[in-house]
Amino acid sequence: MTKVMVAMSGGVDSSVTAAILDEKGFDVIGATMKIVPDFVKESHEQEGSCCAISDAKKVAAALNIPHYSFNFKKEFSERVINNFVKEYTSGRTPNPCVVCNEELKFFELLRRSREAGCQYLATGHYALKAKSNSGDRILLKKGKSLDKDQSYMLYRLDQKQLKRSLFPLGNYEKGQVRELAQKFDLPVSDKPDSQEICFVPDDDYKKFLERYFSEPGKTGPIYYVDGEKIGEHEGLYNYTIGQRRGLGISLDHPVYVVEIDSDNNALIVGPRSELNFKGLKVKKLNWIPFQKPPQYLKADLKVRYNADPVKSIIEPVSSDQAIVFFQEPVRAVAPGQSAVFYREDLVVGGGLIEKGFRIKKI
């Protein structure tokens, strides 16, 4: 019997994942990561949270499967939260879920699953796996439910991680998963989906940064795109590309953050027309269908998790860096976010946005 560890957050998706595998005859054990540090007052086990251990235990009991919890608070603080703080205070916009998947779930928890004698680690991600035509590569593909597809969050997984991962929800729509939760009579069947960063209470990352990091950022100048100084910002961590509200300036037309100059601790703002980008530079690339980067690649690119894909040309400049040219303008490219490349439903790869190339009108 194939033994599999299921990463159980206490939510509907991971609970149904465990139930599906149990029904199919796998030897299932549940596991929940304790990741949120003690200094976060609001418990991450609140309703709708991503890692509610008490709910995961209830589901495991209902399915009559063993459940374990692993304390990864130290690793989470060092690898995810520290990165989150560093990126925001440097004027970049990070995606902590991507980092957590790479560093915690598919590294630390995957290692624990192997130590427990499991052949696989299963998660509740809406994504699919396949083998390449040659059979020597594991491919990552979009989930059937395009509204819930989470392949973007998994683009950093390497071949060893993909080989030992299972995504049982890849062929399901969200509504079907809810129906399965009721069919299996799971105690979390009516639980709402988590919409927050798991370690940031009320999704207020600014308040979190101020509490976690006593000096999250220094004040500095706000410049209009023509070079005129028009105000002072309150620390670069308060802003992201495309932001309009909370700038503390008043002009006769709406203005947006179009650039964050962390080297000079300056904020650049301008009209909406200055928010269009013609390309970007990406670093820390991970390629999935092939080991070495191609010399030239056409692909659809997503610059954010919920962004619409745009046709692009990718030109690698080294093994882990590339220049990307959009075939049509893209709005609000934010350094620190992930750029993920697709060919139809296949994830080709991706990396971190180092900088965007803005179409300057002024």
C-alpha positions, 0 to 999 in steps of 0.5 A: 500500500502506497503511503502518503503524507497530506499537508493539512491546513485545517481548510476544505481543500487539504481536508478533501485531499486527505479524504480522496486519497483515503477513499482510494486506498492510500495509507494516509497520514495527516500533517500540519505545520506550526509556522506562525511565531509566538509574537503574533498575538492573533492566533493563526488557528482563527476561523478561515486561517490557513493553518488551523491545527485544531480543525486539521485534527478534527478532520483526521479523527473523522477520517480515522487517520493519524495526524501529526504536527511539526514545529517549523516556527524557527524555519518559517521566521528565518526563511519566510518572515525575514524575507518578507520584511527584507523585501518590503523594507527594500521597496519590493512586493514579495509573495510569501506563499511562494517562498513558504511552498519552496522552503517549508512545505516542499522542503521541510515537510517533504523531508519529514514525509520521507522520514516517516516512510511516505512515498509522496507528500500530497497538498490541496493545490489546484494543479496537475502533474504529467510526464514529458514525452521523453519520460525523463521530466516531471511537468507542472500544469494548470489545474482544471479549475482556471479560477482556482489554478495554483500552479503559479504558486508552485513554479519554484519546485524542482524535479525531486520535489515534483516527483514526490508530490501529489495534487489530487484536486487538480481535476476538480472545480472548487464547487465539486470540492465543496460537494465532496467535503459534504459527501465525506461529512467533514467537520470543515465543509462549510469553512470559508476559504482563507484570504489572508497572509497566514502570519499577518493578522487582518491582512494588515502587513504595514501594521505587522512590519511596524510591530515586527521591525522597529524601523521598517523604513525611513521617510524620503522624497516623493518625486513626480515623473518629471523630477519635481519633488512634491512631497514626503513618503512615510517609508517605502514599505508602505507602497507598491507599484500601481498604488493610488490611495494613501500617498498623502499628496493632492494634485489636480489629477490622480497619481499612482506609484510608478517606481520605487527607487530604493537606492535613493529612498525615493518614491516616483509617482505619475499619471495612470499613463505612466504605469504601462511596462514594456518588459522586465528583468527576472532573476532566480529562474527555475525551468521545469520542462528542461534542465538548461534554459533555451536561447529564446522562448515565446510564452504567456507570462503572468506578473502576479497570481491573479494577473491575466497572461500576456504573450511575451518573448523571454531571452535568458542572459544567464542560467538564472536570469532573463530579459522579458519583452511583452508583446503588449503593455502590462500595467503595474509590474512590481519588483519582488513578485514572481513572473511565471511563464506558461505555454497553454496549460504547461508551466515552463518556469519563472523567477523573481521580478528584479525590475520592470521597464516602464514606457515613459510618456513624460 
